[in-house]
Amino acid sequence: MKKLNVLVACGAGIATSTVVMKKVEDLFAENNIDANLIQIKIAEAASKQDDADMLISTTVLPTEYKIPAIKAMG
């Protein structure tokens, strides 16, 4: 299985996405999922989606994406 590229986004790309990124990292490790987790601002998601397999966001998704997008909180 190839290594996944997963975008982890929040409004500023700092606090909330850091917490979610750690949880996702732990979950992937427990399930033997090999992934690069890339922390970004949600505003960057559209321009970075071509190199990613999935988007996990802690904020409202402002548009539709070509990759699976998950709202991780609330």
C-alpha positions as CSV (number, residue, x, y, z in Angstrom):
1,M,0.0,0.0,0.0
2,K,1.3,3.4,-0.9
3,K,2.0,6.1,1.7
4,L,-1.0,8.4,2.0
5,N,-0.6,12.2,2.0
6,V,-3.2,13.7,4.4
7,L,-3.9,17.4,4.7
8,V,-4.9,18.4,8.3
9,A,-6.4,21.9,8.2
10,C,-7.8,24.5,10.6
11,G,-8.5,28.2,10.2
12,A,-4.9,29.4,11.0
13,G,-3.0,26.1,10.5
14,I,-1.7,26.2,14.1
15,A,-3.6,25.2,17.2
16,T,-6.6,23.1,16.5
17,S,-5.0,21.3,13.6
18,T,-2.0,20.4,15.8
19,V,-4.4,18.6,18.3
20,V,-6.2,16.8,15.5
21,M,-3.0,15.9,13.7
22,K,-1.7,14.2,16.9
23,K,-4.9,12.2,17.2
24,V,-4.8,11.2,13.6
25,E,-1.1,10.2,13.8
26,D,-1.9,8.0,16.8
27,L,-4.9,6.4,15.1
28,F,-3.0,5.7,11.9
29,A,-0.1,4.2,13.9
30,E,-2.5,1.9,15.8
31,N,-3.9,0.7,12.5
32,N,-0.6,0.4,10.6
33,I,-1.5,3.1,8.1
34,D,1.5,4.8,6.6
35,A,0.9,8.5,6.0
36,N,2.5,11.9,5.6
37,L,0.4,14.3,7.7
38,I,0.7,17.9,6.4
39,Q,-0.6,20.7,8.6
40,I,-2.1,23.6,6.6
41,K,-4.5,26.5,6.7
42,I,-7.9,25.7,5.2
43,A,-7.4,28.5,2.7
44,E,-4.4,26.4,1.3
45,A,-6.4,23.2,0.8
46,A,-7.6,23.8,-2.7
47,S,-4.1,24.5,-4.0
48,K,-2.6,21.5,-2.2
49,Q,-5.2,18.9,-2.9
50,D,-3.6,17.6,-6.1
51,D,-0.8,16.1,-4.1
52,A,-3.0,14.8,-1.3
53,D,-5.2,11.7,-0.8
54,M,-7.5,13.2,1.9
55,L,-8.3,16.4,3.8
56,I,-9.2,16.5,7.5
57,S,-10.5,19.9,8.6
58,T,-11.5,21.3,11.9
59,T,-13.4,24.2,10.3
60,V,-16.1,24.6,7.8
61,L,-15.1,23.4,4.4
62,P,-15.5,26.5,2.2
63,T,-15.7,24.6,-1.1
64,E,-15.8,21.1,-2.6
65,Y,-12.6,19.2,-3.2
66,K,-11.5,16.5,-5.6
67,I,-10.3,14.4,-2.6
68,P,-12.3,13.0,0.3
69,A,-12.8,15.8,2.9
70,I,-13.7,15.2,6.5
71,K,-14.9,17.7,9.0
72,A,-13.2,16.4,12.2
73,M,-14.9,18.4,14.9
74,G,-18.4,19.5,15.8
